[in-house]
Amino acid sequence: MRFTPLHQKVFQGLSVIPSISVTLTPAEGSRRIQELVDLYREYLLSPGSIKSEVHTWRIRWGKKAKE
């Protein structure tokens, strides 16, 4: 295996890039974000607000992608 499970989780951080996040299903996007929150929890100021923040940005960038 070329990359460890930790490396694979870190690479999933790319899913927060708007052009990538709008291509994911909401369930897949949520799963990836939750894995990132779990990984970086100690560095986040309010990990509990991430879900609503991601939802807001997903709607915003989803509209931009359709323009």
N, CA, C and O atoms as a MOPAC input file, in Angstrom:
PM7 MOZYME 1SCF
protein

 N      0.84900 1    -1.17100 1     0.00000 1
 C      0.00000 1     0.00000 1     0.00000 1
 C      0.89800 1     1.24000 1     0.00000 1
 O      1.80300 1     1.37300 1     0.82400 1
 N      0.63000 1     2.11900 1    -0.92300 1
 C      1.46600 1     3.30300 1    -1.06400 1
 C      1.18600 1     4.33900 1     0.02300 1
 O      2.11100 1     4.97200 1     0.53100 1
 N     -0.08700 1     4.51100 1     0.38100 1
 C     -0.44900 1     5.51500 1     1.36900 1
 C     -1.12000 1     4.85100 1     2.56400 1
 O     -1.91100 1     3.92000 1     2.41400 1
 N     -0.79100 1     5.34200 1     3.74200 1
 C     -1.39800 1     4.82000 1     4.96700 1
 C     -2.83200 1     5.34200 1     5.08600 1
 O     -3.21100 1     6.28700 1     4.39400 1
 N     -3.61800 1     4.73300 1     5.95300 1
 C     -4.98000 1     5.24700 1     6.16700 1
 C     -4.98800 1     6.72200 1     6.59700 1
 O     -5.88600 1     7.47200 1     6.21400 1
 N     -4.00500 1     7.13400 1     7.38100 1
 C     -3.91800 1     8.53900 1     7.79100 1
 C     -3.70100 1     9.44100 1     6.57600 1
 O     -4.34800 1    10.48100 1     6.44900 1
 N     -2.79400 1     9.04400 1     5.68700 1
 C     -2.57100 1     9.82300 1     4.46600 1
 C     -3.83900 1     9.91700 1     3.62900 1
 O     -4.14500 1    10.96900 1     3.06800 1
 N     -4.56400 1     8.82700 1     3.55100 1
 C     -5.79400 1     8.81500 1     2.76000 1
 C     -6.83300 1     9.77600 1     3.34100 1
 O     -7.54200 1    10.44800 1     2.59200 1
 N     -6.92600 1     9.84400 1     4.66700 1
 C     -7.84900 1    10.77800 1     5.29800 1
 C     -7.44000 1    12.22100 1     5.01100 1
 O     -8.28200 1    13.07400 1     4.72700 1
 N     -6.15700 1    12.47600 1     5.08700 1
 C     -5.66600 1    13.82400 1     4.82200 1
 C     -5.95900 1    14.21400 1     3.37600 1
 O     -6.36000 1    15.34900 1     3.11700 1
 N     -5.76700 1    13.30700 1     2.44200 1
 C     -6.06700 1    13.59000 1     1.04200 1
 C     -7.55000 1    13.90300 1     0.84700 1
 O     -7.91100 1    14.66600 1    -0.04900 1
 N     -8.39800 1    13.32400 1     1.67400 1
 C     -9.82200 1    13.61400 1     1.57600 1
 C    -10.12700 1    15.05700 1     1.94300 1
 O    -11.22600 1    15.54900 1     1.68500 1
 N     -9.15900 1    15.73400 1     2.54200 1
 C     -9.31500 1    17.15600 1     2.82500 1
 C     -9.55100 1    17.95800 1     1.56600 1
 O    -10.09700 1    19.06000 1     1.61600 1
 N     -9.14400 1    17.41300 1     0.44400 1
 C     -9.40000 1    18.08700 1    -0.83100 1
 C    -10.89200 1    18.20900 1    -1.10200 1
 O    -11.31200 1    19.02400 1    -1.92300 1
 N    -11.68700 1    17.40800 1    -0.41900 1
 C    -13.13100 1    17.45000 1    -0.65400 1
 C    -13.76000 1    18.74700 1    -0.15200 1
 O    -14.92700 1    19.00400 1    -0.44600 1
 N    -13.03300 1    19.56000 1     0.58500 1
 C    -13.58200 1    20.84400 1     1.00900 1
 C    -13.37000 1    21.92500 1    -0.05200 1
 O    -13.88800 1    23.03300 1     0.08900 1
 N    -12.62800 1    21.62400 1    -1.09600 1
 C    -12.47500 1    22.56100 1    -2.20600 1
 C    -13.82000 1    22.63000 1    -2.91800 1
 O    -14.36900 1    21.60000 1    -3.31000 1
 N    -14.35400 1    23.84000 1    -3.08800 1
 C    -15.71000 1    23.95900 1    -3.63500 1
 C    -15.96700 1    23.18500 1    -4.92700 1
 O    -17.00900 1    22.54400 1    -5.05700 1
 N    -15.05400 1    23.23200 1    -5.86800 1
 C    -15.29800 1    22.54200 1    -7.14200 1
 C    -15.37500 1    21.02800 1    -6.97000 1
 O    -15.95100 1    20.33800 1    -7.81100 1
 N    -14.80900 1    20.51700 1    -5.90800 1
 C    -14.88900 1    19.07800 1    -5.62600 1
 C    -16.10200 1    18.77900 1    -4.74600 1
 O    -16.81200 1    17.79900 1    -4.97200 1
 N    -16.33500 1    19.62400 1    -3.74900 1
 C    -17.43100 1    19.34700 1    -2.80500 1
 C    -18.79400 1    19.29400 1    -3.48100 1
 O    -19.66000 1    18.52900 1    -3.05700 1
 N    -19.00100 1    20.09200 1    -4.52500 1
 C    -20.31200 1    20.08200 1    -5.18700 1
 C    -20.53100 1    18.82500 1    -6.02500 1
 O    -21.65700 1    18.55600 1    -6.44200 1
 N    -19.48500 1    18.05700 1    -6.27700 1
 C    -19.63000 1    16.82800 1    -7.05100 1
 C    -19.94800 1    15.61500 1    -6.16600 1
 O    -20.32200 1    14.55800 1    -6.67500 1
 N    -19.80300 1    15.76300 1    -4.86700 1
 C    -20.04700 1    14.66300 1    -3.93500 1
 C    -21.51800 1    14.63000 1    -3.53300 1
 O    -22.18800 1    15.66200 1    -3.50300 1
 N    -22.00200 1    13.45100 1    -3.23000 1
 C    -23.34600 1    13.36300 1    -2.66600 1
 C    -23.30200 1    13.97300 1    -1.27000 1
 O    -22.24400 1    13.98100 1    -0.64200 1
 N    -24.41300 1    14.47900 1    -0.77500 1
 C    -24.40800 1    15.02600 1     0.58400 1
 C    -23.90900 1    14.01800 1     1.62700 1
 O    -23.19300 1    14.38700 1     2.55800 1
 N    -24.28600 1    12.75800 1     1.46800 1
 C    -23.85400 1    11.72900 1     2.43200 1
 C    -22.33600 1    11.53700 1     2.37600 1
 O    -21.68200 1    11.45700 1     3.41600 1
 N    -21.77900 1    11.46300 1     1.17100 1
 C    -20.32500 1    11.28300 1     1.02500 1
 C    -19.58900 1    12.50600 1     1.54100 1
 O    -18.57700 1    12.38100 1     2.23100 1
 N    -20.09100 1    13.68500 1     1.21100 1
 C    -19.46700 1    14.92100 1     1.69500 1
 C    -19.47900 1    14.99100 1     3.21200 1
 O    -18.47800 1    15.35500 1     3.82900 1
 N    -20.60500 1    14.64500 1     3.81000 1
 C    -20.71700 1    14.65700 1     5.27500 1
 C    -19.76800 1    13.66300 1     5.91600 1
 O    -19.14600 1    13.95300 1     6.93800 1
 N    -19.66100 1    12.48900 1     5.31200 1
 C    -18.75500 1    11.46700 1     5.86400 1
 C    -17.31800 1    11.96000 1     5.83600 1
 O    -16.58900 1    11.82000 1     6.81800 1
 N    -16.90900 1    12.53800 1     4.71000 1
 C    -15.53600 1    13.02300 1     4.58800 1
 C    -15.25500 1    14.16700 1     5.55700 1
 O    -14.19700 1    14.21700 1     6.18400 1
 N    -16.21100 1    15.08300 1     5.67000 1
 C    -16.03200 1    16.20400 1     6.59100 1
 C    -15.93000 1    15.69200 1     8.02400 1
 O    -15.09100 1    16.16700 1     8.78900 1
 N    -16.76800 1    14.73200 1     8.39600 1
 C    -16.72000 1    14.19600 1     9.75500 1
 C    -15.37700 1    13.54000 1    10.04200 1
 O    -14.84400 1    13.67700 1    11.14400 1
 N    -14.83000 1    12.83700 1     9.07400 1
 C    -13.50800 1    12.22800 1     9.25800 1
 C    -12.44200 1    13.30400 1     9.45900 1
 O    -11.53500 1    13.13500 1    10.27400 1
 N    -12.54700 1    14.40400 1     8.72200 1
 C    -11.58600 1    15.49600 1     8.88300 1
 C    -11.75000 1    16.17800 1    10.23600 1
 O    -10.76200 1    16.52400 1    10.88400 1
 N    -12.99500 1    16.37200 1    10.66200 1
 C    -13.24000 1    16.96700 1    11.97400 1
 C    -12.65200 1    16.07500 1    13.06400 1
 O    -12.01000 1    16.56500 1    13.99200 1
 N    -12.86900 1    14.78800 1    12.95400 1
 C    -12.30400 1    13.85900 1    13.93800 1
 C    -10.77900 1    13.93100 1    13.95000 1
 O    -10.15500 1    13.87000 1    15.01000 1
 N    -10.19100 1    14.06000 1    12.77300 1
 C     -8.73500 1    14.09900 1    12.65500 1
 C     -8.15200 1    15.38400 1    13.23300 1
 O     -7.10600 1    15.35300 1    13.88000 1
 N     -8.82300 1    16.51400 1    13.00300 1
 C     -8.28600 1    17.81800 1    13.40100 1
 C     -9.03500 1    18.45600 1    14.56500 1
 O     -8.88000 1    19.65200 1    14.81100 1
 N     -9.83900 1    17.68600 1    15.28300 1
 C    -10.69100 1    18.21700 1    16.34800 1
 C     -9.94700 1    19.12800 1    17.32800 1
 O    -10.46100 1    20.18500 1    17.69600 1
 N     -8.78000 1    18.74200 1    17.73900 1
 C     -8.06800 1    19.53300 1    18.75100 1
 C     -7.59700 1    20.88700 1    18.22000 1
 O     -7.23600 1    21.75900 1    19.00900 1
 N     -7.59500 1    21.07800 1    16.91400 1
 C     -7.15100 1    22.33700 1    16.31800 1
 C     -8.31200 1    23.25100 1    15.93200 1
 O     -8.09400 1    24.41200 1    15.58600 1
 N     -9.52600 1    22.74800 1    15.98800 1
 C    -10.70200 1    23.51000 1    15.58500 1
 C    -11.28000 1    24.27000 1    16.77600 1
 O    -11.37300 1    23.73000 1    17.87800 1
 N    -11.66500 1    25.51800 1    16.54900 1
 C    -12.22600 1    26.32100 1    17.63800 1
 C    -13.59600 1    25.81900 1    18.07400 1
 O    -13.87600 1    25.74900 1    19.27000 1
 N    -14.44600 1    25.47200 1    17.12300 1
 C    -15.77500 1    24.95400 1    17.47200 1
 C    -16.16700 1    23.85300 1    16.49000 1
 O    -16.90900 1    24.09200 1    15.53600 1
 N    -15.66200 1    22.64800 1    16.73500 1
 C    -15.94700 1    21.54400 1    15.81800 1
 C    -17.42800 1    21.22500 1    15.68600 1
 O    -17.83800 1    20.62900 1    14.69000 1
 N    -18.23100 1    21.60300 1    16.65500 1
 C    -19.65900 1    21.33000 1    16.60100 1
 C    -20.39800 1    22.14400 1    15.54800 1
 O    -21.50200 1    21.78000 1    15.14400 1
 N    -19.79600 1    23.24400 1    15.10300 1
 C    -20.47300 1    24.09200 1    14.12000 1
 C    -20.06200 1    23.77300 1    12.68100 1
 O    -20.56000 1    24.39600 1    11.74300 1
 N    -19.17500 1    22.82400 1    12.50500 1
 C    -18.66300 1    22.50200 1    11.17300 1
 C    -19.78100 1    22.01700 1    10.24700 1
 O    -19.83000 1    22.41300 1     9.08200 1
 N    -20.66200 1    21.17900 1    10.74300 1
 C    -21.71400 1    20.60400 1     9.89200 1
 C    -22.57200 1    21.70700 1     9.26300 1
 O    -22.82200 1    21.68100 1     8.05800 1
 N    -23.02000 1    22.66600 1    10.05900 1
 C    -23.85900 1    23.73300 1     9.50400 1
 C    -23.05500 1    24.65200 1     8.58400 1
 O    -23.57800 1    25.13600 1     7.58100 1
 N    -21.81800 1    24.88600 1     8.91200 1
 C    -20.95400 1    25.71600 1     8.06800 1
 C    -20.74700 1    25.06900 1     6.69900 1
 O    -20.83800 1    25.73900 1     5.67100 1
 N    -20.47400 1    23.79000 1     6.69000 1
 C    -20.27700 1    23.06500 1     5.42400 1
 C    -21.56800 1    23.05700 1     4.61000 1
 O    -21.53300 1    23.20700 1     3.38900 1
 N    -22.69000 1    22.88500 1     5.27300 1
 C    -23.97700 1    22.89800 1     4.57700 1
 C    -24.19900 1    24.24600 1     3.87300 1
 O    -24.61600 1    24.29200 1     2.71500 1
 N    -23.91500 1    25.33200 1     4.58900 1
 C    -24.06600 1    26.67300 1     4.01800 1
 C    -23.17300 1    26.85500 1     2.79900 1
 O    -23.61800 1    27.35300 1     1.76500 1
 N    -21.92800 1    26.45300 1     2.92200 1
 C    -20.99800 1    26.60600 1     1.80000 1
 C    -21.37100 1    25.69000 1     0.64300 1
 O    -21.21000 1    26.06600 1    -0.51800 1
 N    -21.85600 1    24.51600 1     0.93600 1
 C    -22.26400 1    23.58400 1    -0.13700 1
 C    -23.39600 1    24.18700 1    -0.97300 1
 O    -23.38800 1    24.09000 1    -2.20000 1
 N    -24.36700 1    24.80700 1    -0.30200 1
 C    -25.45900 1    25.46100 1    -1.02300 1
 C    -24.91900 1    26.61200 1    -1.86600 1
 O    -25.26600 1    26.75400 1    -3.03800 1
 N    -24.07700 1    27.42100 1    -1.26100 1
 C    -23.51700 1    28.57500 1    -1.98400 1
 C    -22.75300 1    28.13600 1    -3.23000 1
 O    -22.98300 1    28.66300 1    -4.31900 1
 N    -21.85900 1    27.18800 1    -3.07500 1
 C    -21.04400 1    26.76800 1    -4.21700 1
 C    -21.82200 1    25.91400 1    -5.20200 1
 O    -21.48300 1    25.86500 1    -6.38500 1
 N    -22.86400 1    25.24000 1    -4.72600 1
 C    -23.72600 1    24.49400 1    -5.63800 1
 C    -24.43700 1    25.44000 1    -6.59400 1
 O    -24.59200 1    25.13600 1    -7.77700 1
 N    -24.87100 1    26.59300 1    -6.07500 1
 C    -25.51200 1    27.60300 1    -6.91800 1
 C    -24.51200 1    28.19700 1    -7.90900 1
 O    -24.84700 1    28.42600 1    -9.07100 1
 N    -23.28600 1    28.44400 1    -7.45000 1
 C    -22.25000 1    29.00100 1    -8.32600 1
 C    -21.89500 1    28.02700 1    -9.44100 1
 O    -21.62800 1    28.44200 1   -10.56900 1
 N    -21.89000 1    26.74100 1    -9.13000 1
 C    -21.53000 1    25.73300 1   -10.13100 1
 C    -22.56500 1    25.67400 1   -11.24800 1
 O    -22.23600 1    25.33600 1   -12.38500 1
 N    -23.82100 1    26.00500 1   -10.92500 1
 C    -24.89000 1    25.96500 1   -11.92400 1
 C    -24.90700 1    27.19900 1   -12.82300 1
 O    -25.52000 1    27.19000 1   -13.89100 1
 N    -24.22800 1    28.26500 1   -12.38200 1
 C    -24.20900 1    29.51300 1   -13.18000 1
 C    -23.32400 1    29.40100 1   -14.39100 1
 O    -23.20300 1    30.35700 1   -15.15700 1

